[in-house]
Amino acid sequence: MNIPESDPYKLIFYEHYPSVRRKLAALVRDESAADDLAQEVFIRLYRNPPDDPAALGAWLHRVLTRIGYDYLNQRVRERRLINKQELLYDAGASAPTGEEVVLSKLDQEDVRSWLEDLPERDRQALLLKYSGYSYAEIAGELGVKPPVVGTLLSRATAKLKHHAVKSIPQE
């Protein structure tokens, strides 16, 4: 491949594209999305290059990580929307009674109260898990290694169950 020396963006693109794409493919686990996202990284480079050309590698990594997580967050939001639509479609046949609505709100208030009693990291781990995040995504959000996420979720669930059991009135 003959790359003219006069075009620094072409040179940077051909040099860094394979690693940027590979990292994105590992992050989002979707080959075609990784292609599109890698192109977005280089469009951002072209439009707004880093102030320090020596920091190009770090700049590319930071931007590809941000773009990858934005993509994953968008996918989670889409999944939630689809799930809500399916629930509404399924529940459309029978509207809840007033009693069911009140009981549901009371249950939600209890769960919120129990969640507030948990340490911040445990609460975040549970909320992310039940929002549809994968263990890898949760690890990234919490700044821990992916194998630690299972332990965090297990402990947080146990603490939440403990709070729930304590709040049940004893006869």
C-alpha positions as CSV (number, residue, x, y, z in Angstrom):
1,M,0.0,0.0,0.0
2,N,1.5,3.3,-1.0
3,I,0.6,6.1,1.5
4,P,1.6,9.6,0.7
5,E,3.7,11.2,3.4
6,S,1.9,14.5,2.9
7,D,-1.4,13.2,4.5
8,P,-0.8,12.7,8.2
9,Y,-4.4,11.6,8.8
10,K,-4.1,8.8,6.3
11,L,-0.9,7.6,7.9
12,I,-2.4,7.7,11.4
13,F,-5.5,5.9,10.1
14,Y,-3.6,3.1,8.5
15,E,-1.3,2.7,11.5
16,H,-3.9,2.8,14.3
17,Y,-7.2,1.6,12.7
18,P,-6.5,-2.2,13.3
19,S,-5.9,-1.8,17.0
20,V,-8.8,0.7,17.5
21,R,-11.2,-1.6,15.7
22,R,-9.9,-4.7,17.6
23,K,-10.4,-3.0,21.0
24,L,-13.9,-1.8,20.0
25,A,-14.8,-5.3,18.8
26,A,-13.7,-6.7,22.1
27,L,-15.6,-4.1,24.0
28,V,-18.9,-4.2,22.1
29,R,-18.7,-7.8,21.0
30,D,-20.2,-6.9,17.6
31,E,-17.9,-6.9,14.5
32,S,-20.0,-4.7,12.3
33,A,-20.7,-2.2,15.1
34,A,-16.9,-2.1,15.8
35,D,-16.3,-1.1,12.1
36,D,-18.8,1.8,12.4
37,L,-17.5,2.9,15.8
38,A,-13.9,2.8,14.7
39,Q,-14.8,5.1,11.8
40,E,-16.5,7.4,14.3
41,V,-13.2,7.5,16.4
42,F,-11.2,8.7,13.3
43,I,-13.9,11.2,12.3
44,R,-13.5,12.7,15.8
45,L,-9.7,12.7,15.4
46,Y,-10.1,14.5,12.1
47,R,-12.5,17.1,13.5
48,N,-10.9,17.6,16.9
49,P,-7.3,16.3,17.1
50,P,-5.5,16.1,20.4
51,D,-3.5,19.1,21.5
52,D,-0.4,17.0,22.0
53,P,0.4,14.8,19.0
54,A,2.7,12.7,21.3
55,A,-0.4,11.7,23.3
56,L,-2.3,10.3,20.2
57,G,-2.4,6.7,21.5
58,A,-3.9,7.7,24.8
59,W,-6.3,10.1,23.0
60,L,-7.5,7.3,20.7
61,H,-7.9,4.9,23.6
62,R,-10.0,7.4,25.6
63,V,-12.2,8.3,22.6
64,L,-12.7,4.7,21.6
65,T,-13.6,3.7,25.1
66,R,-16.1,6.6,25.4
67,I,-17.7,5.8,22.0
68,G,-17.8,2.1,22.9
69,Y,-19.6,2.7,26.2
70,D,-21.9,5.2,24.6
71,Y,-22.9,2.5,22.1
72,L,-23.4,-0.1,24.9
73,N,-25.5,2.4,26.9
74,Q,-27.6,3.0,23.8
75,R,-28.1,-0.7,23.3
76,V,-29.2,-1.0,27.0
77,R,-31.7,1.8,26.6
78,E,-33.1,0.2,23.4
79,R,-33.4,-3.2,25.2
80,R,-35.3,-1.5,28.1
81,L,-37.6,0.2,25.7
82,I,-38.3,-3.0,23.9
83,N,-38.9,-4.8,27.2
84,K,-41.3,-2.0,28.3
85,Q,-43.2,-2.2,25.0
86,E,-43.5,-5.9,25.3
87,L,-44.7,-5.6,28.9
88,L,-47.3,-3.0,27.9
89,Y,-48.4,-5.1,25.0
90,D,-48.7,-8.2,27.3
91,A,-50.4,-6.2,30.0
92,G,-52.7,-4.3,27.6
93,A,-55.3,-7.0,27.9
94,S,-56.0,-6.4,31.6
95,A,-55.4,-3.1,33.4
96,P,-54.3,-3.4,37.0
97,T,-56.9,-2.8,39.7
98,G,-56.6,0.1,42.1
99,E,-55.5,-2.3,44.8
100,E,-52.8,-3.8,42.6
101,V,-51.4,-0.3,41.9
102,V,-51.3,0.6,45.6
103,L,-49.6,-2.7,46.5
104,S,-47.1,-2.2,43.7
105,K,-46.2,1.3,44.9
106,L,-45.8,0.1,48.4
107,D,-43.5,-2.7,47.2
108,Q,-41.4,-0.2,45.2
109,E,-41.1,2.1,48.2
110,D,-39.9,-0.9,50.3
111,V,-37.3,-1.9,47.8
112,R,-36.1,1.8,47.4
113,S,-35.8,2.0,51.2
114,W,-33.8,-1.3,51.4
115,L,-31.6,-0.1,48.5
116,E,-30.9,3.1,50.3
117,D,-29.5,1.2,53.3
118,L,-26.9,-0.6,51.1
119,P,-23.4,0.8,50.6
120,E,-23.2,2.9,47.4
121,R,-21.1,0.3,45.4
122,D,-23.5,-2.5,46.3
123,R,-26.5,-0.4,45.3
124,Q,-24.9,0.6,42.0
125,A,-24.0,-3.0,41.2
126,L,-27.6,-4.2,41.7
127,L,-29.2,-1.3,39.8
128,L,-26.8,-1.9,36.9
129,K,-27.5,-5.6,36.8
130,Y,-31.2,-5.2,36.9
131,S,-31.0,-2.5,34.2
132,G,-29.6,-5.1,31.8
133,Y,-25.9,-4.4,32.1
134,S,-23.5,-7.3,31.5
135,Y,-20.8,-8.2,34.1
136,A,-18.2,-6.5,31.9
137,E,-20.2,-3.3,31.7
138,I,-20.8,-3.3,35.4
139,A,-17.1,-3.8,36.0
140,G,-16.3,-0.8,33.8
141,E,-18.9,1.4,35.5
142,L,-17.7,0.4,39.1
143,G,-14.0,0.4,38.2
144,V,-13.4,-3.2,39.3
145,K,-12.3,-6.3,37.4
146,P,-15.1,-8.4,35.8
147,P,-14.5,-11.5,38.1
148,V,-15.2,-9.3,41.2
149,V,-18.7,-8.3,39.9
150,G,-20.2,-11.7,40.7
151,T,-19.0,-11.5,44.3
152,L,-20.3,-7.9,44.6
153,L,-23.7,-8.9,43.3
154,S,-23.9,-11.9,45.5
155,R,-23.1,-10.0,48.6
156,A,-25.4,-7.1,47.7
157,T,-28.2,-9.5,47.0
158,A,-27.6,-11.2,50.4
159,K,-27.7,-7.8,52.1
160,L,-30.8,-6.8,50.3
161,K,-32.5,-10.0,51.3
162,H,-31.4,-9.5,54.9
163,H,-33.0,-6.0,54.9
164,A,-36.2,-7.5,53.4
165,V,-36.4,-10.2,56.0
166,K,-35.8,-7.8,58.8
167,S,-38.6,-5.5,57.6
168,I,-41.3,-8.3,57.6
169,P,-43.4,-8.0,60.7
170,Q,-43.1,-10.9,63.1
171,E,-46.3,-12.3,64.5
